[in-house]
Amino acid sequence: MTRLLIVDDEESIRRSLAGLLSDEGYDVATASDGNAALAVLREEAADLDLVLLDIAMPGRDGMQVLEEARGRWPELPFVMMSGHGTIETAVRATRLGAFDFIEKPLSAEKLLLTLQHALDNHRLASENQRLRAQALRAHEILGTSEPIQRLKQQIAQAAPTNGWVLITGENGTGKELVARQIHLQSKRASEPFVEVNCAAIPEELIESELFGHEKGAFTGAIARKRGKFELADRGTIFLDEIADMSLKTQAKVLRVLQESKFERVGGTEPIEVDVRVIAATNKELEKEIAAGNFREDLFYRLAVIPFHVAPLRERREDIPILAKSFVDEFCAESGARVKTIAAKAIDAIQNYAWPGNVRELRNLMERLVLMTPGEHITVEDLPDTVRIGEVRPGPSGSTLEEARRAFEREWLLAKLREHGWNVSRTAEVVGLARESLSRKIRALQIEMKRD
């Protein structure tokens, strides 16, 4: 039952209001002055749903009670009432956090409607808060390692601002997770989070995807379409793999960042947007700039707040936490009994290099949950590459970049062999889009074979 507190120094008003609201199904408590109201709040605030508070009372008046109560119980809604109401009084009450202000003598119909609106608003706010907390847990960044602790601190510091963010890190490290956490902890959390995978959209379609198009703008444009920037208005747009954009598209994105407006493809009317931009890439943009593949001015626009997500091999102490979380998640999804991971299996996965990072670990845990017959995942259940540490960073190459390239090439060769040189199947297992894997195969000069 909804519980209300009525605060008024006139007994007749308290009695009549208590009778009216009780008849409407409310559970009612009363207080005769400000001090009595605060005493009730200290005892029962957690059980109260709303306070109906008179302003003009001897001693501590309603405004003083409201100011003190909102500081201690900010989620509790207050509806103010007064027989000497003015616009200034109503404005002041609202600024102090009151939901609404009603004048005496009270109209029963207006009172009940105002209370219902206040309670509905409170329930919606509580539900929104619950869903936001649920979303934060669903996209939680797991781990206790120093790189992860530092990353969480950076997110907490940067999220409430409107600064544009550039996230760097290898494939599969969780850059999207970082972007979502920044959004969920920001002042834009209740607004849209729109993701764009720049590497997965064909070049001829990316402008239409980002900025939308007008009807008849090109063959197949049978209706007006809103673009991702327009859909993200007042919220956040996440441009993943931004280094895969063409220079032409980069120039148009830069203009949006500078002017906060754009035109749809085939349109002439400027569309203004208020969007926070978070970009991510697995490439070294300084090298891309030097090679003429990325605009330097766009880089400096995006990198207002730079983030770097460490690869899994640099935070091995997080691997058991992640592995258990993934196993629990997939057991719950599949309706299977909760499975445990044997100590030797944990040792093996901690010693593995994880070139595919968290995404590779997640894929493996899903496979083990589905394919391991017993309730315990043992070291014998692990793939050979993980169990015997077949794929490890080697000393080949005179520089770190050369060594990483050699290692990536050998690892992809092993995965391609393991899946019969099937590019689509391998891309799914390693967590890449098929087009991205094909580009890597060409870039690493891997000769495709058939065993």
C-alpha positions as CSV (number, residue, x, y, z in Angstrom):
1,M,0.0,0.0,0.0
2,T,1.2,3.5,-0.8
3,R,2.2,5.4,2.3
4,L,1.9,9.2,2.6
5,L,3.0,11.7,5.3
6,I,0.7,14.8,5.7
7,V,2.4,17.7,7.5
8,D,0.1,20.6,8.5
9,D,-0.2,22.6,11.7
10,E,-4.0,22.7,11.5
11,E,-5.6,19.6,13.0
12,S,-8.8,20.0,11.0
13,I,-6.9,20.0,7.7
14,R,-4.8,17.0,8.8
15,R,-7.9,15.1,9.7
16,S,-9.8,15.9,6.6
17,L,-6.9,15.1,4.3
18,A,-6.2,11.8,6.2
19,G,-9.8,10.8,5.8
20,L,-9.9,11.6,2.1
21,L,-6.7,9.9,1.3
22,S,-7.5,6.8,3.4
23,D,-10.7,6.5,1.5
24,E,-8.7,6.5,-1.7
25,G,-6.6,3.5,-0.5
26,Y,-3.5,5.3,0.9
27,D,-1.8,4.5,4.2
28,V,-1.5,7.8,5.9
29,A,0.8,9.2,8.6
30,T,0.5,12.8,10.0
31,A,2.8,15.4,11.7
32,S,1.7,18.7,13.2
33,D,4.9,20.7,12.6
34,G,8.3,20.7,10.9
35,N,10.2,19.1,13.8
36,A,7.5,16.3,14.1
37,A,7.8,15.8,10.3
38,L,11.6,15.4,10.4
39,A,11.2,13.0,13.4
40,V,8.8,10.8,11.3
41,L,11.2,11.0,8.3
42,R,14.1,9.8,10.4
43,E,12.1,6.8,11.5
44,E,10.0,6.0,8.4
45,A,11.6,7.6,5.3
46,A,12.4,4.2,3.8
47,D,8.7,3.2,4.0
48,L,7.2,6.5,2.8
49,D,6.3,7.1,-0.9
50,L,5.4,10.8,-0.7
51,V,5.2,13.8,1.6
52,L,2.4,16.4,1.5
53,L,3.9,19.4,3.2
54,D,2.4,22.7,4.3
55,I,4.6,25.8,3.9
56,A,3.3,28.2,6.5
57,M,3.8,26.6,9.9
58,P,5.1,28.0,13.3
59,G,8.7,27.3,14.1
60,R,10.4,25.3,11.3
61,D,8.4,26.1,8.2
62,G,7.8,23.9,5.2
63,M,10.6,25.4,3.1
64,Q,13.1,24.6,5.9
65,V,11.8,21.1,6.2
66,L,11.9,20.6,2.4
67,E,15.5,21.9,2.2
68,E,16.8,19.6,5.0
69,A,14.7,16.6,3.9
70,R,15.8,16.8,0.3
71,G,19.5,16.8,1.4
72,R,19.0,13.6,3.4
73,W,16.3,11.8,1.3
74,P,16.7,13.1,-2.2
75,E,14.6,10.4,-3.9
76,L,11.5,11.1,-1.8
77,P,8.9,13.3,-3.6
78,F,7.4,16.3,-1.9
79,V,4.2,18.1,-2.8
80,M,3.9,21.6,-1.2
81,M,0.7,23.4,-0.2
82,S,-0.1,26.9,1.1
83,G,-3.0,29.2,1.6
84,H,-0.8,32.2,0.7
85,G,0.8,31.0,-2.5
86,T,2.7,33.2,-4.9
87,I,4.7,32.6,-8.0
88,E,7.9,33.3,-6.2
89,T,7.0,30.7,-3.5
90,A,6.2,28.1,-6.1
91,V,9.4,28.7,-8.0
92,R,11.5,28.5,-4.8
93,A,9.8,25.3,-3.7
94,T,10.5,23.8,-7.2
95,R,14.1,24.8,-7.0
96,L,14.5,23.2,-3.6
97,G,13.3,19.9,-5.2
98,A,9.5,19.9,-4.7
99,F,7.6,18.0,-7.3
100,D,4.6,20.5,-7.3
101,F,2.9,23.3,-5.4
102,I,-0.9,23.5,-4.8
103,E,-2.9,26.3,-3.2
104,K,-5.4,26.1,-0.4
105,P,-8.3,25.7,-0.2
106,L,-7.5,22.3,-1.7
107,S,-9.6,20.9,-4.5
108,A,-9.9,17.1,-3.9
109,E,-9.8,16.4,-7.6
110,K,-6.7,18.4,-8.2
111,L,-5.0,17.1,-5.0
112,L,-5.6,13.5,-6.0
113,L,-4.4,14.1,-9.6
114,T,-1.2,15.9,-8.4
115,L,-0.4,13.1,-5.9
116,Q,-0.9,10.5,-8.6
117,H,1.4,12.4,-11.0
118,A,4.0,12.7,-8.3
119,L,3.9,9.0,-7.5
120,D,4.0,8.0,-11.1
121,N,7.0,10.2,-11.7
122,H,8.7,8.7,-8.7
123,R,8.0,5.2,-9.9
124,L,9.4,6.0,-13.3
125,A,12.5,7.6,-11.8
126,S,13.0,4.5,-9.6
127,E,12.5,2.1,-12.5
128,N,14.9,4.1,-14.6
129,Q,17.5,4.0,-11.8
130,R,17.0,0.3,-11.5
131,L,17.4,-0.3,-15.2
132,R,20.5,1.9,-15.3
133,A,22.0,-0.1,-12.4
134,Q,21.1,-3.3,-14.3
135,A,22.7,-2.0,-17.5
136,L,25.9,-1.0,-15.6
137,R,26.1,-4.5,-14.1
138,A,25.5,-6.1,-17.6
139,H,28.3,-4.0,-19.1
140,E,30.6,-4.2,-16.1
141,I,34.3,-4.2,-16.7
142,L,35.6,-7.2,-14.7
143,G,39.0,-7.5,-13.2
144,T,41.2,-6.3,-10.3
145,S,44.5,-5.8,-12.1
146,E,46.3,-2.5,-12.1
147,P,45.5,-1.7,-15.7
148,I,41.8,-2.3,-15.1
149,Q,41.7,-0.4,-11.9
150,R,43.3,2.6,-13.6
151,L,40.8,2.2,-16.5
152,K,37.8,2.3,-14.2
153,Q,39.2,5.4,-12.5
154,Q,39.6,7.1,-15.8
155,I,36.0,6.2,-16.8
156,A,34.6,7.6,-13.5
157,Q,36.5,10.8,-14.0
158,A,35.7,11.3,-17.7
159,A,32.2,10.0,-18.0
160,P,30.3,12.9,-16.4
161,T,32.0,15.4,-18.8
162,N,31.0,15.9,-22.4
163,G,34.5,15.5,-23.7
164,W,35.1,13.4,-26.8
165,V,36.9,10.1,-26.2
166,L,39.3,8.1,-28.3
167,I,39.8,4.5,-27.2
168,T,42.7,2.5,-28.5
169,G,43.6,-1.2,-28.0
170,E,43.9,-4.5,-29.8
171,N,41.0,-6.4,-31.2
172,G,38.9,-8.1,-28.6
173,T,40.1,-6.1,-25.6
174,G,36.7,-4.6,-24.8
175,K,36.7,-1.2,-26.3
176,E,32.9,-1.2,-26.8
177,L,32.5,-2.2,-23.2
178,V,34.5,0.9,-22.2
179,A,32.4,3.1,-24.5
180,R,29.2,1.8,-23.0
181,Q,30.4,2.3,-19.4
182,I,31.4,5.9,-20.3
183,H,27.8,6.5,-21.6
184,L,26.1,4.8,-18.7
185,Q,28.0,6.8,-16.2
186,S,27.4,10.1,-18.0
187,K,24.7,12.7,-17.8
188,R,23.4,11.3,-21.2
189,A,22.7,7.8,-19.8
190,S,19.0,8.1,-20.4
191,E,19.5,9.1,-24.0
192,P,20.5,6.9,-27.0
193,F,23.8,5.0,-27.3
194,V,24.2,4.4,-31.1
195,E,27.0,2.1,-32.3
196,V,28.6,2.2,-35.7
197,N,31.1,-0.4,-36.9
198,C,32.9,1.6,-39.5
199,A,34.8,-1.5,-40.8
200,A,31.6,-3.5,-41.4
201,I,29.8,-0.9,-43.6
202,P,30.7,-0.7,-47.3
203,E,32.3,2.6,-48.4
204,E,29.4,3.5,-50.7
205,L,26.9,3.2,-47.9
206,I,28.7,4.7,-44.9
207,E,27.7,8.3,-45.5
208,S,24.0,7.3,-45.7
209,E,24.4,5.2,-42.5
210,L,26.0,8.1,-40.6
211,F,24.0,11.1,-42.0
212,G,20.9,9.5,-43.5
213,H,19.5,10.3,-46.9
214,E,16.5,11.9,-48.6
215,K,14.1,10.0,-50.8
216,G,15.5,9.6,-54.3
217,A,19.0,10.6,-53.3
218,F,20.3,7.5,-55.0
219,T,19.0,4.3,-56.6
220,G,17.2,2.3,-53.9
221,A,16.5,5.4,-51.7
222,I,12.8,4.9,-51.7
223,A,12.1,6.8,-48.5
224,R,13.8,9.3,-46.2
225,K,16.2,7.7,-43.7
226,R,17.6,9.2,-40.5
227,G,21.3,8.6,-40.0
228,K,23.2,7.4,-36.9
229,F,24.2,11.0,-35.9
230,E,20.6,12.1,-36.0
231,L,19.4,9.0,-34.0
232,A,22.1,9.7,-31.4
233,D,20.9,13.3,-30.8
234,R,21.3,14.2,-27.1
235,G,23.1,10.9,-26.5
236,T,26.3,9.2,-27.5
237,I,27.6,7.9,-30.8
238,F,30.3,5.2,-30.8
239,L,32.4,5.1,-33.9
240,D,34.1,1.7,-33.7
241,E,37.2,1.0,-36.0
242,I,37.2,4.7,-37.1
243,A,40.5,4.3,-38.9
244,D,38.7,2.2,-41.5
245,M,36.8,5.3,-42.7
246,S,37.8,6.8,-46.0
247,L,39.4,10.3,-46.0
248,K,36.2,11.7,-47.6
249,T,34.0,10.4,-44.8
250,Q,36.5,11.5,-42.2
251,A,36.2,15.1,-43.6
252,K,32.4,15.0,-43.2
253,V,32.6,13.6,-39.6
254,L,35.1,16.3,-38.8
255,R,32.6,18.9,-40.0
256,V,29.9,17.5,-37.7
257,L,32.3,17.7,-34.7
258,Q,33.2,21.3,-35.6
259,E,29.7,22.6,-36.4
260,S,27.3,20.1,-34.7
261,K,25.3,20.0,-37.9
262,F,25.2,18.1,-41.3
263,E,22.9,17.4,-44.3
264,R,21.4,14.1,-45.2
265,V,22.7,12.6,-48.5
266,G,20.8,14.3,-51.2
267,G,19.5,17.0,-48.9
268,T,20.2,20.7,-48.4
269,E,18.6,21.4,-45.0
270,P,21.1,21.5,-42.2
271,I,20.3,19.2,-39.2
272,E,21.7,20.3,-35.8
273,V,22.6,17.6,-33.3
274,D,24.0,17.5,-29.8
275,V,26.1,14.3,-29.7
276,R,29.0,13.1,-27.6
277,V,31.4,11.2,-29.8
278,I,33.4,8.1,-28.6
279,A,35.7,6.6,-31.2
280,A,37.8,3.4,-31.1
281,T,40.5,1.8,-33.2
282,N,42.9,-1.1,-33.0
283,K,45.4,0.8,-35.2
284,E,48.2,3.3,-34.3
285,L,46.7,6.5,-35.6
286,E,50.0,8.3,-35.6
287,K,51.3,5.8,-38.2
288,E,48.0,6.0,-40.1
289,I,48.4,9.8,-40.2
290,A,52.0,9.5,-41.4
291,A,50.9,7.1,-44.1
292,G,48.2,9.6,-45.3
293,N,45.3,7.3,-44.2
294,F,43.9,9.3,-41.4
295,R,43.3,13.1,-41.0
296,E,45.5,14.7,-38.4
297,D,42.9,17.4,-37.5
298,L,40.3,14.6,-36.9
299,F,42.7,12.8,-34.6
300,Y,43.2,15.9,-32.4
301,R,39.4,16.5,-32.4
302,L,38.7,13.0,-31.2
303,A,41.5,12.5,-28.8
304,V,40.3,15.1,-26.2
305,I,40.3,12.3,-23.6
306,P,42.4,9.3,-24.7
307,F,41.9,5.8,-23.3
308,H,44.0,2.7,-23.8
309,V,42.6,-0.8,-23.1
310,A,45.4,-3.2,-22.1
311,P,45.5,-6.7,-23.9
312,L,44.6,-9.7,-21.8
313,R,48.2,-11.0,-21.7
314,E,49.1,-7.8,-19.7
315,R,46.5,-8.4,-17.0
316,R,46.7,-12.2,-16.5
317,E,45.4,-12.0,-12.9
318,D,42.0,-11.0,-14.4
319,I,41.7,-14.2,-16.5
320,P,40.2,-16.4,-13.7
321,I,37.6,-13.8,-12.9
322,L,36.6,-13.4,-16.5
323,A,36.5,-17.1,-17.2
324,K,34.2,-17.8,-14.2
325,S,31.9,-14.9,-15.1
326,F,31.6,-16.2,-18.7
327,V,31.0,-19.8,-17.6
328,D,28.3,-18.7,-15.2
329,E,26.7,-16.5,-17.9
330,F,26.6,-19.2,-20.5
331,C,25.4,-21.8,-18.0
332,A,22.5,-19.5,-17.1
333,E,21.7,-18.8,-20.8
334,S,21.7,-22.5,-21.8
335,G,19.9,-23.7,-18.7
336,A,22.8,-26.0,-17.8
337,R,24.1,-26.7,-14.3
338,V,26.7,-24.3,-13.1
339,K,30.1,-25.7,-14.2
340,T,33.4,-25.2,-12.4
341,I,36.9,-24.8,-13.9
342,A,39.6,-27.1,-12.5
343,A,42.7,-25.5,-11.0
344,K,45.0,-27.0,-13.7
345,A,42.7,-25.6,-16.4
346,I,42.8,-22.2,-14.8
347,D,46.6,-22.4,-14.8
348,A,46.6,-23.3,-18.5
349,I,44.4,-20.4,-19.6
350,Q,46.4,-18.0,-17.5
351,N,49.6,-19.1,-19.2
352,Y,48.1,-18.8,-22.7
353,A,48.9,-15.6,-24.7
354,W,45.3,-14.9,-25.7
355,P,46.0,-13.0,-29.0
356,G,42.3,-12.6,-29.5
357,N,42.0,-11.1,-26.0
358,V,38.8,-11.1,-24.0
359,R,36.7,-12.0,-27.0
360,E,38.7,-15.2,-27.6
361,L,38.4,-16.1,-24.0
362,R,34.6,-15.5,-24.0
363,N,34.2,-17.6,-27.2
364,L,36.2,-20.5,-25.7
365,M,34.2,-20.4,-22.4
366,E,30.9,-20.6,-24.4
367,R,32.2,-23.6,-26.3
368,L,33.4,-25.4,-23.2
369,V,30.0,-24.8,-21.4
370,L,28.2,-26.2,-24.4
371,M,30.5,-29.1,-25.3
372,T,31.9,-30.3,-22.0
373,P,29.7,-33.2,-20.8
374,G,30.5,-33.1,-17.1
375,E,30.1,-30.4,-14.5
376,H,33.8,-29.7,-14.3
377,I,35.9,-28.2,-17.0
378,T,39.3,-29.9,-16.9
379,V,42.6,-29.2,-18.6
380,E,41.9,-32.1,-21.0
381,D,38.8,-30.2,-22.2
382,L,40.9,-27.3,-23.5
383,P,42.0,-27.0,-27.1
384,D,45.6,-28.0,-27.8
385,T,46.7,-24.4,-28.4
386,V,45.6,-23.4,-25.0
387,R,46.5,-26.6,-23.1
388,I,50.1,-26.8,-24.3
389,G,50.7,-23.1,-24.9
390,E,51.3,-23.7,-28.6
391,V,50.6,-20.1,-29.5
392,R,52.9,-17.7,-27.6
393,P,54.5,-14.4,-28.4
394,G,57.9,-15.2,-29.8
395,P,61.2,-13.2,-30.1
396,S,61.0,-13.0,-33.9
397,G,61.3,-9.5,-35.3
398,S,63.7,-6.7,-34.4
399,T,60.9,-4.4,-33.0
400,L,57.9,-4.9,-30.9
401,E,55.6,-4.2,-33.9
402,E,57.4,-6.8,-36.0
403,A,57.2,-9.3,-33.2
404,R,53.5,-8.6,-32.8
405,R,52.9,-9.0,-36.5
406,A,54.8,-12.3,-36.7
407,F,52.9,-13.6,-33.7
408,E,49.5,-12.5,-35.2
409,R,50.4,-14.2,-38.4
410,E,51.3,-17.5,-36.8
411,W,48.2,-17.4,-34.6
412,L,45.9,-16.8,-37.5
413,L,47.6,-19.5,-39.5
414,A,46.9,-21.9,-36.6
415,K,43.3,-20.9,-36.4
416,L,42.8,-21.2,-40.1
417,R,44.3,-24.7,-40.2
418,E,42.1,-25.6,-37.1
419,H,39.0,-24.7,-39.1
420,G,39.9,-26.1,-42.4
421,W,40.9,-22.8,-44.0
422,N,37.2,-21.7,-43.8
423,V,37.4,-17.8,-43.5
424,S,33.8,-17.4,-42.3
425,R,34.1,-20.0,-39.6
426,T,37.5,-18.7,-38.4
427,A,36.2,-15.1,-38.3
428,E,33.3,-16.2,-36.1
429,V,35.6,-18.1,-33.7
430,V,38.3,-15.3,-33.4
431,G,35.6,-12.6,-33.1
432,L,36.3,-10.6,-36.3
433,A,34.0,-9.6,-39.1
434,R,34.7,-11.7,-42.2
435,E,35.8,-8.6,-44.2
436,S,38.2,-7.7,-41.4
437,L,39.8,-11.2,-41.3
438,S,40.1,-11.2,-45.1
439,R,42.0,-7.8,-44.9
440,K,44.3,-9.2,-42.2
441,I,45.0,-12.3,-44.3
442,R,46.0,-10.1,-47.2
443,A,48.0,-7.7,-45.0
444,L,49.9,-10.5,-43.3
445,Q,50.5,-12.3,-46.7
446,I,48.9,-15.5,-45.5
447,E,48.7,-18.0,-48.4
448,M,45.4,-19.8,-48.2
449,K,45.6,-23.6,-48.5
450,R,43.4,-26.7,-48.3
451,D,44.8,-29.4,-46.1
